[in-house]
Amino acid sequence: MTLQTTDFKNEIKSQNELNQIYFRIHRIAENTRSADWHIDKVDRPYDVFWYVISGEKSIFINDVEYSVQTGDFVVFPSQTSFKIVESENGMPMHHLEIAVENKLGPFNLMTLYDFPVVTNLIDAAAKETLLIALWRRLIDEWTPNIKNPFSPTNGELHFGLDQTIELLRFNALTIDWFVEVFTLLRPRATELFLTFDSRLQHLFTFIENNLAEKLNLKTLADEVFLSESHLSLLFRQNVKMAPMEYVRNTRLKKVREFLLTTNLSLKEISEKIGFEDQSQLSRAFRRATGVSPTKYRQNGHFI
């Protein structure tokens, strides 16, 4: 196979990957939080969004303080530390929340653009009303059948047509919700990546699909037919980090997902993600998050 033919096939594969859009809601609710409700510093492997219906709260995202109040739409970016502190005024906060994984091909949608952490939507009354209505419909329809639509029975998967239709309707509603969010935030957002090298796009998918392997810089460079120095330059220009740092971050994001969404042991997770053993995993995880994997899992009951 010639290099030209290989490049063409990789380009077609990358284009197909960008046709893959994926959403998975991990939590969605409407809550009234007491004034003393708080969350110690933590992060999440998915994006978290709030809409504040009434009340106020102080939050810290990447150690920067924000005061959120009625009408505010709040973005907690994936893998970004946040903290929520007790309210000094004694007022409760009534808010909608959603924690959702979202991808366009290998990209997290929210990382392609620079969205403000806090946006007040009071001036966008009609759009705000539609967003709230969609949010509450998602809450109503996020049933056990939607959370696990194709649960195996006696080791067999059953793809009932009614289940499929129900899931398709819910996914369409989720997309409608995201369309409204992006439309509301568009005047205040910055496009971070107007162009992106397709070889990196292919490589992101390759990395995610091969986390259990012993990936190194040469393996990555060979996959896209580049020298190691050229690949490192592409990462610095496009991703602002070294290739192996990207691999490490991807591994740790997947560890977070396994801790919050499965009952896998640390040993099993380390084998799936490419760590030598669970001790190496625990050390890397604590350096990245400030807490042990066990503590992170224990604190997974909130957003």
BELSUL-V972343 format. One record per backbone hydrogen bond with DSSP energy under -0.5 kcal/mol. CO is the residue of the C=O (numbers start at 1). NH is the residue of the N-H. If there is no record, write none. Layout:
[[CO NH] [CO NH]]
This chain:
[[2 6] [3 7] [4 8] [5 9] [6 10] [7 11] [8 12] [9 13] [10 14] [11 15] [12 16] [13 17] [14 18] [15 19] [16 19] [17 20] [19 21] [20 105] [22 103] [24 101] [27 99] [29 97] [31 33] [31 95] [33 93] [34 37] [35 87] [39 84] [42 82] [44 79] [47 100] [48 76] [49 98] [50 74] [51 53] [51 96] [52 71] [54 94] [55 70] [57 68] [58 85] [59 66] [60 83] [61 64] [64 61] [66 59] [66 68] [68 57] [69 72] [71 121] [72 52] [72 74] [73 119] [74 50] [74 76] [75 77] [76 48] [77 80] [81 62] [82 42] [83 60] [84 39] [87 90] [93 33] [93 95] [94 53] [94 54] [95 31] [96 51] [97 29] [98 49] [98 100] [99 26] [99 27] [100 47] [101 24] [102 109] [103 22] [104 107] [107 104] [107 109] [108 111] [108 112] [109 112] [110 113] [112 192] [112 193] [113 115] [114 190] [117 75] [119 73] [121 124] [123 125] [124 128] [125 129] [126 130] [127 131] [128 132] [129 133] [130 134] [131 135] [132 136] [133 137] [134 138] [135 139] [136 140] [137 141] [138 142] [139 142] [141 143] [143 146] [143 147] [144 148] [146 149] [148 151] [153 156] [156 153] [158 160] [160 164] [161 165] [162 166] [163 167] [164 168] [165 169] [166 170] [167 171] [168 172] [169 173] [170 174] [171 175] [172 176] [173 177] [174 178] [175 179] [176 180] [177 181] [178 182] [179 183] [180 184] [181 185] [182 186] [185 188] [185 189] [186 189] [190 114] [190 192] [197 200] [197 201] [198 202] [199 203] [200 204] [201 205] [202 206] [203 207] [204 208] [205 209] [206 210] [207 210] [208 211] [210 213] [213 215] [216 220] [217 221] [218 222] [219 223] [220 224] [221 224] [221 226] [222 225] [227 231] [228 232] [229 233] [230 234] [231 235] [232 236] [233 237] [234 238] [235 239] [235 240] [235 241] [242 246] [243 247] [244 248] [245 249] [246 250] [247 251] [248 252] [249 253] [250 254] [251 255] [252 256] [253 257] [254 258] [255 259] [256 260] [257 261] [258 262] [265 269] [266 270] [267 271] [268 272] [269 273] [270 274] [270 275] [277 281] [278 282] [279 283] [280 284] [281 285] [282 286] [283 287] [284 288] [285 289] [286 290] [292 296] [293 297] [294 298] [295 299] [297 300] [299 302]]
